[in-house]
Amino acid sequence: MAVEGVTIAFRSSAVTCLLGPSGCGKTTLMRMIAGLERPTAGDVFFDDERVTDLPTRKRKIGMVFQYPVVYPGISVRRNIELPLLHEKHPETERRKRIDEVVEMLRLQDSIDTNVSRLDMATRQKVAVAREIARQPRFILFDEPITNVDVETKIQIRRALKVLTKQRKQTVIYVTHDQTDAMTLADQIALMNQGRIVQCDGPRALYDRPADVFGGWFLGNPGMNYFEQEVVEVGGAASIVSPLFPRPLRVIGRDLERRIVVGIRPEHVEIRGAPTPRAVRARILRKTIGVGGRYLLVAQVDGQVVKVKVAPEVGARAGDEAWLECPLKWVRVFGRDGGRRDVQLLDPAP
Amino acid sequence: MVAIELSEVTKSYGQKPVLRGLALSVEAGSFLVVCGPPACGKSVLVRMLTGLEKPSSGKILLRGRDATEQGPAERNVGYVPQSFALYPHYSVHENIAYPLTLMRMSRREIEPKVRQVSEQLKIAHLLGKSPNQLSGGEKQRVALARGIIKPTDVFVLDDPLTGLDFKLREQLFDDLRQLQQGLRATFVFMTSDPLEALALADQIAVLDGGRVVETGAVADVYRRPLHVRTMELLGAPPSNRLPGVLRRGAGEIRCDAGLFEFAVDASEAKVPPFDLQKVDVVIRPQDILLGAEGRDGLLGCRADVILEEDLGAEVVVFLRAGETPIVTVVPYGEREGTTEEGVTIGVDPAAVAVFAADTGIRLGQGVRHS
């Protein structure tokens, strides 16, 4: 089953991202919205109109695919203009829309060039421009920037941001790339194995993932996870975690025997010397990441912890370091991977 | 020992030179990442290294011996191509074993190698399956396994992770490094993705306009880039670049980059800078500080916030100072999410690198006066 029991409403004038790894069902879902595939069961509605049986060309939507789809042999300008001619827009309106969209996507230099002479990245910009100029009821993007270079990625992303914020276009954007989703989406529908596992604003999804999959999938890199057994220490339910120098009390209802504790790499703090809440670690590897921050792979009590630290941190591979995990950033999940409403308390703060 | 050496390698197609007197030296057992912008000559370099094509001029030495005239079969260099095709009618096992069957190795010798390589790439459980039963990521691992099973010590990997799920690539970074170390092999890995280069490399070679413009250990080359392309390529988000001009005055050199004007320390410049020399001034996004008014010794100017991108752990802020676009990045916790329009930005002059505009070679950096 590619998609299972999905119910979702896409808000108008907003960007909703279908985000998930390959094989999660996002493309199948998108194809059903577009009319390129029929659902085995269930319906698709646009506002109050049931479109499940409507062929794609009657759905009045725009689509941009992973590989650029352009009308070959004609100029960029003509490419953008053709659908507008088909929809019988007057010349002034066509010119206005073309100018707007060419400016947005920085196509000025190629506007009169035959698209067959342009590279793939520019052709993709043309495909995006054409759909935007049509101003359809919504535009579906299926991983449009997977195959373009970094510079073009940035340009297309920024154009989309402007498009949705200023022009109120409704967009459904399918991607496996969390950066796309985080930067573009008003709402992210996170998918895994045919289901939508969480639907939320980017920040909410990032800070409060509903399951370990969400905590792992979002984040560069994703959350660190530690499996813990809940034991009794001094008469209280506790865990003995490699991340804390002493057992932590576990507070919650219906406590299970095994939990998973998660913390994001950027929330683990590094110290040069021992502090009351720190544990000793050894740095295995240090690489440079986004914004020049370092990504450290450290070992604590035989377990691996990834830590994101400021460029000023001088610790190197092979060094000893002290790591602190502020409890406010720790998330607790059950053995099934779902989030649990469980608090961890330091008995001696 | 030097595993691979290229000297004065030139490759032209018709009149068009793509590689121009390229020089490269790769230590045995190292993980070298070759990075460069699109169309810099990476794919052609791959063809030179694997022997799929011969250079127009120059020499290629493998393991200390002249291999310039040798074809792929004689070179004994493993090759992982950018887009692979698994044989759909063979099982995963047969696909991986294929290069060894071609070499007429016996079943007894092939078996343990297939097992080893599939365990290293965590696909041992898929050996009996057929390619159409695999996900995209699994197919890539099988292709990698097939590429590296060859019993050799030098491998060329041509952007093998391109187009893959972001998360999958992340997982494969660790696997690739472990693989390389376990094999004790030399890896030459091509990519145009800066974060991929920074995550994988011991050594980096920056390719630009058909030449290697800089090589070195990744930490060194990042900390003090000697070529403008290095500083632009190695980092995410991409660095800010401003055109500028030098003024040689009484005992000091100053740079006018429009938004900023500052003294330059050019004491380590290989070629002395001259008056009115055109330069490129490069500043990394993380060195552009927001709301830094009045801090001692910093260069400052006013700018408007155009766009903010919340990446989760970081926020990228796009600004415009007059007509000049500027990009900065801050950890999420440090950006209160305010979208006030006008801000003051500050830069430590020591973080501003100056490169000759015509050659791209580093001249120096700004001087911070306290």
Interface residues (C-beta under 8 A of the other chain):
Chain A: P21 S22 G23 D119 A121 T146 N147 D149 V150 E151 I154 R157 R158 K161 V162 H176 D177 Q178 T179 M182 T183 P202 R203 Y206 W216 F217 L218 G219 N220 P221 G222 R264 P265 E266 T287 I288 G289 V290 G291 G292 R293 L295 K308 A310 P311
Chain B: P37 P38 S135 G136 G137 G163 D165 F166 K167 L168 E170 S192 D193 P194 L195 L198 A199 V218 A219 Y222 L234 G235 A236 P237 P238 R284 P285 Q286 L307 E309 D310 L311 G312 A313 E314 V316 F318 V329 V330 P331 Y332
